[in-house]
């Protein structure tokens, strides 16, 4: 069963859109750090960002699941995509505006909170719809989620390399980070608008039973978020000639091969395990506890997605503890 190719491509774009918000925030981290230069908020910024984003995700996704029968999934998907497009566009505009560290910090936290809420509503609608359509559409959506991470890194590299080479190894004014973020947010905004237009075109037809899947997908993201990005961003390249921004974007530098291989293994194992869980939870064929109940497929999918977000939230808060153990300091201020 291959499914309608046009609708599968739309689900591919929607899958990418569900994770674009998170990827947008973590890949723009060097830009955020440059704007917080000299502020005590800078050292713990990544942990605050992860915690705010994932906490908002848990609350809004839980509410979206509880009220899923009272609202139109199509309407939720449309407005969450439109809202995400608007917020990313505003982030793009901030690369042109000078802001002092404290207001900028709170602006980014509010933006992360809102982006997370939009992503939750979009995720709830997309997971439910893909599960009802069947495995080919769920695979397309998961492929979109996987593709967005590599695409975001590619865009970061494309925007970073010429700027970093032109400016050199030192960049006290944060020009490289600013220009890279400008390119990245601009392309991201265009993609979200394209996804919104693509979604409007086709006509879409409208727990305890899966504990193993839910626990596994939650736990794998708890482990991942406990160290990435809050811990990994503190690691510096061993090659002093490597521009810090390039080090953040490029994951295959020979001089830092061991670190990159470990980071690659973390990403591959996370993606593999979580994909199997998200595909297996709503599958009538692989999840025998559904007992062939087609009406429970969309619920099984959204509950698994909720457990994924819970894992992200727990991992985000756990990053403070992991950082405290590593640096032997107060992770909230140091």
C-alpha positions as CSV (number, residue, x, y, z in Angstrom):
1,X,0.0,0.0,0.0
2,X,1.7,3.2,-1.2
3,X,-1.1,5.8,-0.8
4,X,-1.7,9.0,-2.6
5,X,1.7,10.6,-3.5
6,X,0.4,14.2,-3.2
7,X,-1.0,13.7,0.3
8,X,2.1,11.8,1.4
9,X,4.2,14.8,0.3
10,X,2.0,17.1,2.3
11,X,2.4,14.8,5.4
12,X,6.2,14.9,4.8
13,X,6.1,18.7,4.9
14,X,3.8,18.6,8.0
15,X,6.1,16.2,9.7
16,X,9.0,18.5,9.1
17,X,6.9,21.4,10.3
18,X,6.2,19.7,13.7
19,X,9.9,19.7,14.6
20,X,11.0,22.8,12.8
21,X,10.2,25.0,15.8
22,X,12.6,23.0,18.1
23,X,15.3,22.8,15.5
24,X,15.0,26.5,14.8
25,X,15.6,27.3,18.4
26,X,18.6,25.0,19.0
27,X,20.3,25.7,15.7
28,X,20.1,29.4,16.3
29,X,21.7,28.9,19.7
30,X,25.0,30.6,18.6
31,X,23.1,33.7,17.6
32,X,21.2,33.8,20.9
33,X,24.5,33.4,22.8
34,X,26.1,36.3,20.9
35,X,23.2,38.5,21.9
36,X,23.6,37.5,25.5
37,X,27.3,38.2,25.6
38,X,28.3,39.6,29.0
39,X,25.0,38.6,30.7
40,X,24.8,36.1,33.6
41,X,21.9,34.5,31.8
42,X,24.2,33.3,29.0
43,X,25.7,30.3,30.7
44,X,22.4,28.6,31.6
45,X,20.5,29.8,28.5
46,X,20.4,26.4,26.8
47,X,18.9,24.7,29.8
48,X,16.3,27.4,30.3
49,X,15.4,27.2,26.6
50,X,15.0,23.4,26.7
51,X,12.9,23.6,29.9
52,X,10.6,26.3,28.7
53,X,10.0,24.8,25.3
54,X,9.4,21.2,26.6
55,X,7.2,22.3,29.6
56,X,5.0,24.3,27.2
57,X,4.9,21.3,24.9
58,X,3.7,19.0,27.7
59,X,0.9,21.3,28.9
60,X,-0.4,22.3,25.5
61,X,-0.2,18.8,24.0
62,X,-2.0,17.4,27.0
63,X,-4.8,19.9,26.6
64,X,-4.9,19.3,22.8
65,X,-5.3,15.5,23.4
66,X,-8.1,16.0,26.0
67,X,-10.0,18.4,23.7
68,X,-9.3,16.5,20.4
69,X,-12.9,15.3,20.0
70,X,-14.2,18.9,20.4
71,X,-12.3,20.5,17.7
72,X,-11.4,20.1,14.0
73,X,-7.9,18.6,13.4
74,X,-7.8,20.4,10.1
75,X,-8.5,23.8,11.7
76,X,-5.9,23.2,14.4
77,X,-3.3,22.2,11.9
78,X,-4.0,25.2,9.7
79,X,-3.9,27.8,12.6
80,X,-0.9,26.2,14.3
81,X,1.1,26.2,11.0
82,X,0.0,29.8,10.3
83,X,1.1,30.9,13.8
84,X,4.4,29.2,13.6
85,X,5.0,30.9,10.3
86,X,4.3,34.3,11.9
87,X,6.6,33.7,14.9
88,X,9.5,32.4,12.8
89,X,9.1,35.5,10.6
90,X,9.3,37.7,13.7
91,X,12.5,35.9,14.8
92,X,13.9,36.6,11.3
93,X,13.2,40.3,11.8
94,X,15.0,40.3,15.2
95,X,18.3,39.6,13.5
96,X,18.1,43.2,12.2
97,X,17.1,44.7,15.6
98,X,19.7,45.4,18.4
99,X,18.3,44.4,21.8
100,X,19.9,44.4,25.2
101,X,20.5,41.0,26.7
102,X,17.7,40.9,29.4
103,X,14.8,41.9,27.1
104,X,16.2,39.6,24.4
105,X,16.4,36.7,26.8
106,X,12.7,37.1,27.8
107,X,11.6,37.6,24.2
108,X,13.3,34.3,23.2
109,X,11.7,32.5,26.1
110,X,8.2,33.8,25.2
111,X,8.9,32.9,21.5
112,X,9.9,29.4,22.5
113,X,6.8,29.0,24.7
114,X,4.5,30.1,21.8
115,X,6.3,28.0,19.2
116,X,6.1,25.0,21.4
117,X,2.4,25.4,21.9
118,X,1.9,25.7,18.1
119,X,4.0,22.6,17.6
120,X,1.9,20.7,20.1
121,X,-1.3,21.4,18.4
122,X,0.2,20.7,15.0
123,X,1.7,17.4,16.2
124,X,-1.6,16.3,17.7
125,X,-3.5,16.9,14.4
126,X,-0.8,15.4,12.2
127,X,-0.2,12.2,14.2
128,X,-3.9,11.5,14.4
129,X,-4.5,12.1,10.7
130,X,-1.5,10.1,9.6
131,X,-2.4,7.2,11.8
132,X,-5.9,7.1,10.4
133,X,-4.6,7.2,6.8
134,X,-2.3,4.3,7.5
135,X,1.4,3.3,7.6
136,X,2.5,4.9,4.3
137,X,1.4,8.4,5.6
138,X,2.9,7.8,9.0
139,X,6.2,6.9,7.4
140,X,6.1,10.0,5.3
141,X,5.5,12.1,8.4
142,X,8.3,10.5,10.3
143,X,10.6,10.9,7.3
144,X,9.8,14.6,7.3
145,X,10.7,14.8,10.9
146,X,14.0,13.1,10.2
147,X,14.7,15.3,7.2
148,X,14.2,18.6,8.9
149,X,17.1,18.0,11.3
150,X,19.6,17.3,8.5
151,X,18.2,20.1,6.4
152,X,18.5,22.6,9.2
153,X,22.1,21.7,9.7
154,X,22.8,21.9,5.9
155,X,21.2,25.4,5.9
156,X,23.3,26.4,8.9
157,X,26.5,25.2,7.2
158,X,25.5,27.0,3.9
159,X,24.9,30.2,5.8
160,X,27.8,29.9,8.2
161,X,30.8,28.9,6.0
162,X,31.3,32.0,3.9
163,X,30.6,34.3,6.8
164,X,32.8,32.5,9.2
165,X,35.7,32.4,6.7
166,X,35.3,36.1,5.9
167,X,35.3,37.2,9.5
168,X,37.9,34.8,10.8
169,X,38.4,32.9,14.1
170,X,37.3,35.8,16.4
171,X,34.0,37.5,16.1
172,X,33.5,39.8,19.1
173,X,30.5,41.5,17.5
174,X,28.6,38.3,16.7
175,X,28.3,39.2,13.0
176,X,28.7,35.6,11.8
177,X,26.0,34.4,14.2
178,X,23.7,37.2,13.2
179,X,24.0,36.7,9.5
180,X,23.7,32.9,9.7
181,X,20.6,33.2,11.9
182,X,19.1,35.7,9.4
183,X,19.5,33.2,6.5
184,X,18.3,30.3,8.6
185,X,15.1,32.0,9.9
186,X,14.4,33.5,6.5
187,X,14.4,30.0,4.8
188,X,12.5,28.5,7.7
189,X,9.7,31.1,7.4
190,X,9.4,30.5,3.7
191,X,9.2,26.7,4.3
192,X,6.4,27.2,6.8
193,X,4.5,29.4,4.4
194,X,4.9,26.7,1.7
195,X,3.7,24.1,4.1
196,X,0.6,26.2,4.9
197,X,-0.2,26.6,1.2
198,X,0.4,22.9,0.5
199,X,-1.9,21.8,3.4
200,X,-4.8,23.9,2.1
201,X,-4.8,22.3,-1.4
202,X,-5.6,18.6,-0.9
203,X,-8.9,17.4,0.6
204,X,-8.1,15.2,3.6
205,X,-10.7,12.6,4.7
206,X,-11.6,13.1,8.0
207,X,-2.6,4.4,27.8
208,X,-2.3,1.5,29.2
209,X,-2.6,-0.8,26.2
210,X,0.7,0.4,24.7
211,X,2.9,1.0,27.8
212,X,6.1,-0.4,26.3
213,X,6.0,1.9,23.3
214,X,5.1,4.9,25.3
215,X,7.8,4.3,27.9
216,X,10.4,3.6,25.3
217,X,9.8,6.7,23.2
218,X,9.6,8.9,26.4
219,X,12.8,7.5,27.9
220,X,14.9,7.8,24.7
221,X,14.1,11.5,24.5
222,X,14.7,12.0,28.3
223,X,18.3,10.7,27.8
224,X,18.8,12.7,24.7
225,X,17.6,16.0,26.1
226,X,19.5,15.6,29.3
227,X,22.7,16.1,27.3
228,X,21.7,17.7,24.0
229,X,22.0,20.6,23.5
230,X,22.6,21.9,27.0
231,X,25.8,19.9,27.5
232,X,27.0,19.5,24.0
233,X,27.1,23.2,23.3
234,X,29.7,23.6,26.1
235,X,32.2,21.4,24.3
236,X,34.8,23.3,22.3
237,X,36.7,22.1,19.2
238,X,40.2,20.8,19.8
239,X,41.4,22.6,16.6
240,X,41.9,26.3,17.5
241,X,41.4,27.3,13.9
242,X,37.9,26.0,13.8
243,X,35.3,28.8,14.0
244,X,32.9,28.1,16.9
245,X,29.9,28.6,14.7
246,X,31.2,26.1,12.1
247,X,31.8,23.7,15.0
248,X,28.2,23.9,16.0
249,X,26.9,23.4,12.5
250,X,29.3,20.8,11.0
251,X,29.2,17.4,12.5
252,X,32.1,15.7,10.6
253,X,35.3,17.7,11.2
254,X,38.3,15.4,11.2
255,X,40.0,17.2,14.1
256,X,37.1,16.4,16.4
257,X,36.1,13.1,14.9
258,X,35.5,11.2,18.2
259,X,33.1,13.8,19.5
260,X,31.3,13.9,16.2
261,X,31.0,10.1,16.0
262,X,29.5,10.0,19.5
263,X,27.1,12.8,18.5
264,X,26.2,10.9,15.4
265,X,25.6,7.7,17.3
266,X,23.3,9.6,19.7
267,X,21.3,11.0,16.8
268,X,21.0,7.7,14.9
269,X,20.0,5.6,18.0
270,X,17.5,8.3,19.1
271,X,15.9,8.4,15.6
272,X,15.8,4.7,15.1
273,X,14.3,3.7,18.5
274,X,11.8,6.6,18.5
275,X,10.7,5.9,14.9
276,X,10.0,2.2,15.7
277,X,8.0,3.2,18.7
278,X,5.9,5.9,16.9
279,X,5.2,3.5,14.1
280,X,4.4,0.5,16.3
281,X,2.1,2.2,18.8
282,X,-0.8,2.9,16.4
283,X,-0.2,-0.2,14.3
284,X,-3.0,-2.8,14.3
285,X,-0.5,-5.3,13.0
286,X,2.4,-4.7,15.4
287,X,0.5,-3.6,18.6
288,X,-1.6,-6.6,19.5
289,X,-3.0,-4.8,22.5
290,X,-5.1,-2.6,20.2
291,X,-7.0,-5.9,19.4
292,X,-7.9,-4.7,15.9
293,X,-9.8,-1.6,17.2
294,X,-9.5,0.9,14.3
295,X,-11.3,3.6,16.4
296,X,-8.4,3.6,18.9
297,X,-5.6,4.1,16.3
298,X,-5.7,7.9,16.4
299,X,-5.8,7.9,20.2
300,X,-2.8,5.5,20.4
301,X,-0.8,7.7,18.0
302,X,-1.5,11.0,19.9
303,X,-0.8,9.3,23.3
304,X,2.6,8.1,22.0
305,X,3.3,11.6,20.8
306,X,2.4,13.0,24.2
307,X,4.8,10.5,25.9
308,X,7.5,11.7,23.5
309,X,6.9,15.3,24.6
310,X,7.0,14.3,28.3
311,X,10.4,12.7,27.6
312,X,11.6,15.9,26.1
313,X,10.4,17.9,29.1
314,X,11.9,15.5,31.7
315,X,15.2,15.5,29.8
316,X,15.2,19.3,29.5
317,X,14.8,19.7,33.3
318,X,17.3,16.9,33.9
319,X,19.9,18.8,31.9
320,X,20.3,21.2,34.8
321,X,21.2,18.3,37.1
322,X,23.6,16.8,34.5
323,X,25.3,20.1,34.1
324,X,25.6,20.6,37.9
325,X,27.4,17.2,38.1
326,X,29.7,18.0,35.3
327,X,30.7,21.6,36.3
328,X,30.2,21.2,40.0
329,X,28.4,24.5,40.1
330,X,25.0,26.1,40.3
331,X,23.5,25.2,36.9
332,X,21.0,28.1,37.1
333,X,23.4,30.9,37.3
334,X,26.9,29.6,36.3
